[in-house]
Amino acid sequence: MSRSLRAELLAWLLLPLVAVVAFNGWSLHRDALRMADLITDRTLLASARVIAEQVKEADGRIEALIPPSALEMFASPDRDKVIYRVLSPSGELIAGFPDVVAPPAQPRGLEPAYYEGTFRTEAMRAVALAQPVISKLAGGDALVIVATTLHGRDRLVDEIWQASLRDQFLLVGIAALLALLGLRRGLAPLLRLRDELRNRDPESLTALDRNGVQGELRPVIDALNHALERVQAYIALQRRFVADASHQLRTPLAVLKTQIALARRDDDPQTRDEALAAIDGGVDGMARLVNQLLTLARAEPGGAALRKDMLDFNEVTRAALESLAGIAFDRAIDLSFEAAPATLPIHGHVTLLRELVLNLVENALRHIPQRGTVAVKLEQSEAGILLVVEDNGPGIPEADRERVFQRFHRLAPAAVDGTGLGLAIVREIVVAHDGTIALMETQPPPGLRVEVRLPAAPGEAPTA
C-alpha cells in the first residue's frame, strides 16, 4: 500500500493535539465538578447558617423557625429538591425530614461537614452544622442538616466543561486546517521536483535546480544530481569505449579482410601460409587490444564497482613476473625481483593490481634492447607501498612523460608494435587504488625508472 507523506505528517501533528484535548477534557471535567461542588457547598452552608440562627429556646422548648430565604437560595430551572433536618442537643427532631441521611461524622465546633448520600433514591449533597444552643434546662449543640439534589450541579458541570471542550476541538480543527495549508505549501517544492522528474526528457541528464527548496530537501537533490553525474560518467565511459574500440579495430579488420582476399586469390601454398600467419598475428593483436580496452574500462572512474580484498602485494607481483619470464628469456633480458622482507598487505583488486605489474614490466621488456636488464623492487615505508621498475633502455624524454599516459599515444618513431594503452591502463589502476605514479630517468642514464606508490592496509592479514 502506498503511504502518504502529507497524511503521516498531519497525523503526527494532530494525534498529539487530540491526546492533549482528551487530557484537557478530563482535567476540565474534574475542575468543573470541583467548581460546581464549591458553589453548591457555599449555598448549602449559607442556607444551613440561616436555619441555625433560628434555633433557640422558647418556653422551655428548643424550636427552629425555617425562614423562606433559606430555601429560596436553591431556586433554579432544574427544580432541585431541598430537604433539611434540625435536631435538638438531645437528639430530638425539631424540624424537617426524619429520613435525611446523617453525616458520617458529627461536625466539631463551627466547622461544617460536607458529604454525599441518597434520599429516597436520589443522589444528594448535604452539609451538617453544629449550632450552640443556650438553655436553662440543658445546653449543647443542635444539629442542622441541609441537602439538595444534584440536577443543577450536574448541569453546571456539563455547561462548564463541554463549552471549554468544544472550544478546544474548534482550535484543533483550525490547527488541522492551518496544518493542511502549511503542509501543502511546505510540500510544494517536493511536488514540483516530482513533476519535473516525471515530465523531463528521458535522455536529459542535466542537474536539478536546488535553489528555492528547503534545506531538508537539498541533500535529496544533491544525491539525485550525484546519481545523474554517475549515469553521465557511465554513458561517457561506454561511448569512449565504443569509440576507442571502433577506432582501433577498424584498421586491423581492414588489413585482415585484405589478407583474406589475397589468400583466396593466390594459389601458391607458400603465399597462403604467409597470409594465414599474418591473419593469425593480426587476430592476436586485436585480442590483446580488446583485453586492454576492457581492462581500461574496468579501471576507469565510473566503471564497474571494484571488489577489493586484502592481498599480499609481494605475491601479486611475483605471480605477474612469473608469467613474463618467457618473454624475458626469449629476448635474453635479465629480469630481477627484490621483494619486501615482510608481507605487504594492500586492499585492492587482484586482477587490476596484476595488470598494473604486467603492463609496467612488459612495457619495459618490449622497449629495451636484447640482453638488457629490468629490475623490479618492492619496499614498504610509512607512506605506504613503493613499487619500482627500472630498465636500461632508451628511456622517455621529459617532454613526453605526461603524454605517454594518454590512451593510444606512442612515441615516435615507434620501434615496437603496441596499442599505446599500457601506461594509460597503469595510471587508471593506480588512481583506482588511491595511489600515485611517476616517471623519471635512471641514475646513471640512460634508462627509465617508474615509481608507483600505493596505500598499505594497516594491520590486516591478506587473503591467500
N, C-alpha and C positions, 0 to 999 in steps of 0.2 A: 504494500500500500504506500502511495506517495504521501509524504509528510509536507505540511505547510509551515514555512518559517514564520509567516505572519501569525498563523494560529498558535504556534508554540510560544512566540514572544508575547502575544496577547494573553495567553493562558498564564505565563509566568508573571505577568503584570497584574492580572485580575484575581487569580486564585488567592494570593496573599491578601488582597484587599477584601475578598469575600470572607476569608478566615478572620480578618480583623473586625469586619462588620458583625460576624456571628459572635465573636467575643464581646464586642461592644454591646450587642443586643442583650446578651446575658447579663453583662455588667449594668446596663441601663435598667433592665427589669429589676435587678436587685436593688439598685439605688432608688428607683421609683417606688418599690414596695417599702423601702425604709422611710422614704419621704411621706408616703401616704399613711404609714403607721404612726409617724411622728405627728401628722396633722390630726389623725383620729385620736391619738393619745392626749394631745393638748385639749381637744374638745371634750373627751371623756373626763379629764381631770378638772376642767373648768366647771362642767356640769356637776361632778361629784362635790366640789367645794361649795357650789351654790346650795346644794341639798344639805351638805354638812353644816353649813351656817344656820340652818333652820332646825337643827336637832337641839332641843333644850327641855328642861324640866318644867312642868306646869301642873299645879295642883297635886303634886306628889307623884306625877307620872311623867315618863320620858315620851315626848312627842316629836314628830318631824313633819313639817308642812312642806309639800313639794311645790315650789313655785313654777309656773308655766315656762319661765325663761330658761329653767334648767333643761327642759326637754326641747324647746324651740331651737336650741343650738344645732340640733341634728337635722333640721329641716333641709330637704334636698329632693331633687326629682326622683331619686331612687327609692324614696319612701322606706328607709331603713327603720326597723323596729328598735325602739329604745326601751329597755327594761331597767329596773332599779330594785334595790333591796336595802333596807335600813334595819339594823339590829341594835338593840339596846346593849349597854355594857354587860347585862346579864344574859344576853343571847336571845332575847325575846324579839320577835318580828314586830317592828313598829310600822313600816310602810313597805309597799312594793310586792314583788312576786316571791313566794316562798321557795320556788324551784330554780332560782338563779344559781348557777354553779359558783361554789365558794372558791376563793383563791387557794392556790397550792400551799401558801404560807401566809400567816397573818402579817399585815403591814406593821412596821415598827416606827414609832414616833410619827413624824409628819411626812415620811417618805411614802409615796403611793406605790402600789404593787400592780403591775400590768400583766395580763395573762389572756390566753385564748381558750375557748371552750365551745360547748354546744348547748343551745337552748331550744328544746322541742324540735330537734333535727336540723336546726340552722346553726351555721358557724357564727360565732360572735367573738368580739374582742371586748374586754372588760378592764376596769380599774377598781381597785379596792383602796379605801382611805380610812384611816383611824381618826375619829373626831373625839377629842376630850369633852366630857360632859361633867359639869359641876352640879352635884346633887346633895341634898341634906341627908337623904336616905343611904345612897350607895353611889359613889363616884366611879369613874372609869372611862373607857373609850368605847364609843359607839362605832359600829362598822357600817360604812356606806359603800355600796357596790353599784356602779352604773355600767351597763353593757349595751352594745349596739350590733346589729347585723352588719355584714361586710360588703353589701352590694355597692355602696358609694365608694368605699375604699378600693374595691376591685376595678370599678370604672375609672377612678382617678389613676390607678396604676397603668391600666391599658392606654389611657389617653396620653400619659407622660411618655411611656417607653415606646409605644407604637409610633407616635409622632416623631420622636427622635430617630427611631429605626427607619422610618420612611424617608426622613431627610438624608440619612446615611446611604440608603440604597439609591436615592436620587444622585448623591455625589458620586457613588460608584458608577452609575450609568453615564454621568457626564465624563468621569475619568476614562471609562471604556471608549466613549466616542472620541475624546481627545487622543487617547492612545491609538485608536484606529487611524485617525488623521495623521498622528505623528509617525506611525509605522509606515503608512502609505508614502509620506514624504521622505522618511528615512530610507525606505527600501527602493525609492525611485531610481537612484544610481545603479543599484544592483539589477533592477528590471531593465534599465537602459542597456547595461552590459549584456544581459541575456538577449535582448533584441538585436544588439549589434553583432553578437556572435552568431545568432540564428540567421540574420539577413546578409551577412558579409559573403563575398565571393569565396567559394571553397578553395580557390587557388591563392587567395590572398594570405600572406604570412606577415603582414605589417604589424608592428607593435600596437597594442591597445593604449588608448589615452588614459593616463592615471590622474589627470587633473580633474577637479570638480567632484571627486568622490571622497568619502570619509576615510580617515586614517586606517580604520579596521579593514577596509576593502583594498587598500593599496598593496598589502602583501599578496593578496589573491591575484591582483592584476600583474604584479611583478612576477609571480610564479607562472602565470599564463604566458607572459612575454618571454620568460626564460624558456618555457616549453616551445614556443614558436621559434625562438632562436636556435634551439637544438634541432627542430624539424628543418629549419633552413640549412643548418650545418649538414644534416644527413642528406638533404637533397643536393646541396653543393658537392658533398663528397661523392655521391652517386654519379652526378653529372661529370665531375672531374675524372672519376674512374672510367666512365664510358668514353669520355673524350681522349684520355690517355691511351686507353686500350685500342680505340679505333685508329688513333694517330700512329701508334707504334706497330700495330699489326697490319696496317694497310700495305706497307712496302714489303714485309716478308711474305704476305699472302700473294701479292702480285708476282714476286720472284718465284715462289713455289709454283704458281699457275704456269709461268713461263717455262720453268724447268720441266714440269709435267708435259707441257705441249711439245717441247723439244724431244723428250724421251719417247713420246708417241710417234713422232715423225721420223726419227732416226732408227734405222735397222741395225746399226752397229752395236753389238753387245757391250763393247767397252764404253761406248758413249752413254748407253743406257745405265750401265753401272755407275758411271761418274755422276749422271743426273740423279739417280736414286740416292747416292751418297750425299749429294748436295741437298736433296729434299730432306733426308734424314737429319742432316745438320741444321737445316732451317727449322724443322719441327722441334728439335731440341732447344734451339734458341727461342722459339715462340713459347715453348713450355716454361722455360726459365723466366721469360718476360712476364707471362701470366702469373706465375707464382710470386714474382717480386711485386707485381701490381696488387695482388691480393694481400700480401704482407704489408705493403704500404697503406692500403685502405684500412686494414685492421689496426695499424699503429697510429693512424691519424686521429687527432681530436675530433670527436663526433662520430667515430667509428663504433663498432660493436663494443659493448662494455667488456673490459678485460677482467678475466678471472685471475686474480693474483693469489699466489700461495707462498708459503715460507720455503725458500730454496737455499741451497749452498752454492754460491756463485763460483766457488772453486770447481765443483763437479760439473756445473753447466758449461764452464769454459773448457774444461778438459774434454768433455764429450764432443763439443763443437770442433776442437782441434783434431781429435782422432779422426773425424770424418774428412778432414782436409789433408791428412797425411799422404794420401795417394797423389794429390796434385803437387805437393812439395817434393815427393820422391821423383815424380816424372820430370820435374824441372830442376832437380838436383839443388834444391833450396834448403838451407839449414833452418828448420822451424823449431824453435825452442820455447819452453813454457816454464816460468818460475811462479809456482803457486804460492799463495799466502801460507804462513806456517800454521794457521788455525782455520777453522771453518769461517766462511763469510756469509752470514745469514742475510738474506735480502727478501723483501716482499715484492714479488714480481711474477710476470707471465713467462712460464718456462720456454715456450716456443719463440716468443719475441726476443727474449734475452739470448737464446741460442742463435737466432738470426742476427742479432747485434754482433756477436763474436764472429760468426761465419762471414758476414759481409765485410767487416774490417780486415780480417786476416786474408780472405780470398782476394779482396781488392789489392792487398799488398803482394800476394803470391803472383797475381797476374800482371802486375805492373813493374816488377823489378826484374833485372836480367837474371839469366840462369846462373846457378851457383852463388846466388845472393843469400842474404840472411834476413830472417824475420823473427823478432823476439817478442814474446808475449809475457807480460808480468802483471801480477795482482798484488795489491797492497791494501792494508786497512789502516785508517787513521781516525782521528776524532771527527774529521769532516765526512767520513763515510768510506766507500769502496773506490779504489782507483784502479782502472784498467788501462794499461799502457801497451800499445802496439807500435814497435819500431821496425823500420826496414832500411836497407842501404840503397834504395832505388833512386830515381831522379828527383823524387820529392814533388811538391806542388808549389808553384810560385805564390808569394804572399798575396799578390793581387787577385789570385783565383781561389783563395782558401775559403771564401764565403760563398762564391758562386757554385763550387762543386757540390754544395748541399742542395742545390736546386735540382728538381727532377729532370732527367734526360740531358743534363749538362755534362759534356765530355770535353776534356782538354784537347786542344789542337796542337800538333797533329795526333790523332788517336791511333797509337800503335797496336792497341789490343781491342778486339771486338768486345762490346759490352752494351748494356742498356742505358747506362747513365742514371740508374736508380739506387745503386748500392749505398752511397753516402746519404742520399735523401731518406732511405729507409732507416739507416742508423740514427739520424737525428730525430726522426719521429718516434722511434723506440725509446731513445734517451729522454725525450720530452715526456712521453707517456709514463716514464718511471721517475719523473721529477729530478732528472739529472742534467749534467752539462757535458759538452764535448768541445775539444779544442784541437786545432791542427797547428803544428809547429815544425821547425827544422831540427834535425838531429844534430848533436854536437859530438864530434865534428861532422860537418856536412860532407857530401850530400846525403839525403835521406829524409824520411817523413816520420814524425813522432805524433801519434794520436793519443790523447788523454781523455778518458771517459770517467767522470765522477758520478757515482750513484749513492743514494742514501742507504745506509745499512739499517737492518731491522734490529732494534735493541732487544736483547735478552730472550729470544725465542728460538727454539730448536727447529732447524729446517726439515722439510719433508724429504723422504727418500726419493 
